[in-house]
Amino acid sequence: MTKKVKNPASKLAIGLAFSCISVILNIGIASEISLAKSSNSQKCDIFAYVTDTDSQGLNVRSGASTNNVIIGQIPIKETVQVIGAAGNWVQITNASNGFQGTGWVFVPKLGLTTRGYGTNGVDFYASSSQKSQKLRRIPANTPVKLLGCQGDWAQVEYQGVKGWLTKEDQCGAALTSCS
């Protein structure tokens, strides 16, 4: 037996309750979609360091979006292992200091340095293959902006040019020379 609600204020309260439940469910679904997008990332295996100068550290999020919850911070110059990429976001783990666990960070807040010590620099490729065109050489021990990754290749920007570095030519530690 169902009871009919006659009071207009009660009807309004019930309507608002259902609206709130609907919004909560929709937010949950949107978060799941965002998480699903971030889990469909490109697999990576590189190291990078934090370049974000925020005194609180680089925000680590639960997914690849600013809509996701901040789950920790990593101080500037700390090394992270990058294990995935989705758009302008990378999935990180194994921070040398600060956040412990796995999360997502905004890729423009990370960088790497070239190796090539004792040489005239490292090759910079058009794609993630040593068979692709060599765009130029980057001097040894030169900071570059990280753009993304694919496997153990790092997509970087150097002097306005976007290209790829092999794992052997990357140094993901800000405080050492990786030599």
Secondary structure by P-SEA (a helix, b strand, c coil): cbbbbccaaaaaaaaaaaaaaaaaaaaaaaaaaaaaaaaaccbbbbbbbbcccccccbbbcccccccccccccccccbbbbbccccccbbbbccccccccccccccccccbbbbccccccbbbbbcccccccccccccccbbbbbbccccccccccccccccccccccccccccccccc
